[in-house]
Amino acid sequence: MSTPARRRDAVENRAGIVDAATAAIGHDPHASIAAIAARAGLSRRALYGHFDDRNAIVREVIAAGAARFNAIADRIDDADSRLALARLASELWREAAHVQAAAALALDDAHLPETSAALAPLRRRIDAIVRRGQDSGELRTDLPAPTLSRLLEETGRMVIARVDAESATARSIAVTAVLGIAGLSWTEARDLMDQHPDLEAQ
């Protein structure tokens, strides 16, 4: 096999391992090297040919997930802050496997600083939406913007950890929960989602 072909195979194998690790960690934050290798269809020895240890794989999962999330956040440009939060929650949920892996890692103290740093652009986007929404009166103002932003983040993380990603109503639950913390009643959240059916589209 030529060198370029070997390099291409190596890149594809590495990406396959990261995808397998993302799925495994999404189901079990402490998924072992053996579990990740099995999901990737590789032996542990073959896996170690691409990564030095489990932490190296976890770092790659964090980086890949953060890149996806930050790209989604960067695309959200709705003028209405309520719709912006709803769309952000919906689009992040579309990345269910990656979202659940990131949530699992974010709850793991060993990787909290790394995860937090990688998701800084997403966090800044949430902060900006909240401040704009409070200034316009679209979002609740009884809480300081930084506190509301963190509550929204924690609500999303809790929903991700508790709700079955395969459920047909999972995205609806995620969006409703985020909007509820933002200050909307459940009927207001439902009205917004009815006006924008793409928020729940599969």
C-alpha positions as CSV (number, residue, x, y, z in Angstrom):
1,M,0.0,0.0,0.0
2,S,1.3,3.5,-0.9
3,T,2.2,6.0,1.8
4,P,-0.7,8.4,1.0
5,A,-3.2,5.4,1.2
6,R,-1.7,4.3,4.6
7,R,-2.0,7.9,5.9
8,R,-5.6,8.1,4.7
9,D,-6.4,4.7,6.5
10,A,-4.7,6.0,9.7
11,V,-6.7,9.2,9.7
12,E,-10.0,7.2,9.1
13,N,-9.1,4.7,11.8
14,R,-8.3,7.5,14.2
15,A,-11.6,9.2,13.4
16,G,-13.5,5.9,13.8
17,I,-11.9,5.5,17.3
18,V,-13.0,9.0,18.3
19,D,-16.6,8.3,17.1
20,A,-16.6,5.0,19.0
21,A,-15.2,6.7,22.1
22,T,-17.9,9.5,21.8
23,A,-20.7,6.9,21.7
24,A,-19.1,4.8,24.5
25,I,-18.6,7.7,26.8
26,G,-22.1,9.0,26.1
27,H,-23.4,5.8,27.6
28,D,-20.8,5.4,30.3
29,P,-18.5,8.3,31.3
30,H,-16.0,5.8,32.6
31,A,-15.9,3.6,29.5
32,S,-12.7,1.6,29.4
33,I,-10.1,1.3,26.6
34,A,-11.4,-2.2,26.1
35,A,-15.0,-1.0,25.6
36,I,-13.9,1.8,23.2
37,A,-11.8,-0.6,21.2
38,A,-14.6,-3.1,21.0
39,R,-17.0,-0.5,19.8
40,A,-14.5,0.6,17.2
41,G,-14.0,-3.0,16.0
42,L,-10.3,-2.9,16.9
43,S,-8.1,-4.7,19.3
44,R,-6.6,-2.8,22.2
45,R,-3.2,-3.1,20.6
46,A,-4.5,-1.6,17.4
47,L,-6.1,1.2,19.3
48,Y,-2.8,2.0,21.1
49,G,-1.3,2.3,17.7
50,H,-3.3,5.6,17.3
51,F,-3.5,6.9,20.9
52,D,-1.1,6.6,23.8
53,D,-3.7,6.2,26.5
54,R,-7.4,6.8,27.4
55,N,-6.8,10.4,28.3
56,A,-5.5,11.1,24.8
57,I,-8.7,9.7,23.4
58,V,-10.8,11.7,25.8
59,R,-8.9,14.9,24.9
60,E,-9.8,14.2,21.2
61,V,-13.4,13.6,22.0
62,I,-13.6,16.9,23.9
63,A,-11.9,18.8,21.1
64,A,-14.2,17.2,18.4
65,G,-17.4,17.8,20.4
66,A,-16.4,21.3,21.3
67,A,-15.7,22.2,17.7
68,R,-19.2,20.9,16.7
69,F,-20.9,22.9,19.5
70,N,-19.0,26.1,18.9
71,A,-19.8,25.9,15.2
72,I,-23.5,25.5,16.0
73,A,-23.4,28.4,18.4
74,D,-21.7,30.6,15.8
75,R,-24.5,30.0,13.3
76,I,-27.3,31.1,15.7
77,D,-28.3,34.6,14.6
78,D,-32.0,34.9,15.5
79,A,-32.9,38.5,16.7
80,D,-35.4,37.1,19.2
81,S,-33.4,35.8,22.2
82,R,-36.1,33.3,23.1
83,L,-35.9,31.8,19.6
84,A,-32.1,31.9,19.7
85,L,-32.0,29.9,22.9
86,A,-34.6,27.5,21.6
87,R,-32.7,27.0,18.3
88,L,-29.4,26.6,20.2
89,A,-30.9,23.9,22.4
90,S,-32.5,22.1,19.4
91,E,-29.4,22.2,17.2
92,L,-27.2,21.0,20.0
93,W,-29.6,18.1,20.7
94,R,-29.4,17.1,17.1
95,E,-25.8,16.2,17.9
96,A,-27.2,13.8,20.6
97,A,-24.3,11.4,20.8
98,H,-21.7,14.1,21.0
99,V,-23.8,16.1,23.4
100,Q,-24.2,13.2,25.8
101,A,-20.5,12.5,25.6
102,A,-19.6,16.1,26.4
103,A,-22.1,16.2,29.2
104,A,-20.7,13.1,30.7
105,L,-17.1,14.5,30.5
106,A,-18.2,17.9,31.8
107,L,-19.5,16.1,34.9
108,D,-16.2,14.4,35.3
109,D,-14.0,16.6,37.6
110,A,-10.8,15.2,36.0
111,H,-11.7,16.8,32.6
112,L,-13.8,19.8,33.8
113,P,-11.1,22.5,33.2
114,E,-10.3,21.1,29.7
115,T,-14.0,20.8,28.7
116,S,-14.8,24.3,30.1
117,A,-11.9,25.8,28.1
118,A,-12.9,24.0,24.9
119,L,-16.5,25.2,25.2
120,A,-15.6,28.9,25.9
121,P,-17.0,30.1,22.6
122,L,-20.3,28.4,23.2
123,R,-20.5,29.8,26.7
124,R,-19.8,33.3,25.4
125,R,-22.6,32.9,22.9
126,I,-25.1,31.9,25.6
127,D,-24.0,34.9,27.7
128,A,-24.5,37.3,24.7
129,I,-28.0,35.9,24.0
130,V,-29.0,36.2,27.7
131,R,-27.7,39.8,28.1
132,R,-29.5,40.8,24.9
133,G,-32.7,39.1,26.0
134,Q,-32.7,40.7,29.4
135,D,-32.1,44.1,27.9
136,S,-35.0,43.7,25.5
137,G,-37.3,42.2,28.2
138,E,-37.6,38.9,26.4
139,L,-35.9,36.9,29.1
140,R,-36.3,37.0,32.9
141,T,-34.5,39.8,34.7
142,D,-34.8,38.6,38.3
143,L,-31.4,36.9,38.0
144,P,-28.0,38.4,37.0
145,A,-27.0,37.5,33.4
146,P,-24.0,35.3,34.5
147,T,-26.3,33.4,36.9
148,L,-29.0,32.8,34.3
149,S,-26.4,31.7,31.7
150,R,-25.0,29.1,34.1
151,L,-28.5,27.9,35.0
152,L,-29.3,27.5,31.4
153,E,-26.1,25.5,30.9
154,E,-26.7,23.3,33.9
155,T,-30.3,22.7,32.8
156,G,-29.2,21.6,29.4
157,R,-26.6,19.3,30.9
158,M,-29.2,17.8,33.4
159,V,-31.7,17.1,30.6
160,I,-29.0,15.5,28.5
161,A,-28.0,13.2,31.4
162,R,-31.6,12.3,32.2
163,V,-33.4,12.0,28.9
164,D,-33.1,9.1,26.5
165,A,-31.6,10.6,23.3
166,E,-33.6,8.0,21.2
167,S,-36.9,9.3,22.5
168,A,-39.1,11.0,19.9
169,T,-39.8,13.8,22.4
170,A,-36.2,14.3,23.6
171,R,-35.5,17.5,21.6
172,S,-38.8,19.0,22.6
173,I,-38.1,18.3,26.3
174,A,-34.6,19.9,26.0
175,V,-35.9,23.0,24.3
176,T,-38.9,23.4,26.8
177,A,-36.6,23.0,29.8
178,V,-34.2,25.6,28.6
179,L,-37.0,28.1,27.8
180,G,-38.5,27.4,31.2
181,I,-35.3,28.4,33.0
182,A,-35.1,31.5,30.7
183,G,-38.5,32.7,32.0
184,L,-41.1,31.4,29.6
185,S,-44.1,29.5,30.8
186,W,-44.7,26.0,29.3
187,T,-47.5,27.4,27.2
188,E,-45.3,30.2,25.9
189,A,-42.6,27.7,25.1
190,R,-45.1,25.5,23.3
191,D,-46.4,28.4,21.3
192,L,-42.9,29.3,20.2
193,M,-42.2,25.8,19.1
194,D,-45.5,25.5,17.2
195,Q,-44.5,28.7,15.3
196,H,-41.1,27.2,14.5
197,P,-41.7,23.5,13.8
198,D,-38.1,23.1,12.7
199,L,-37.1,23.2,16.4
200,E,-38.6,19.7,16.8
201,A,-38.0,18.2,13.3
202,Q,-36.2,14.9,13.2
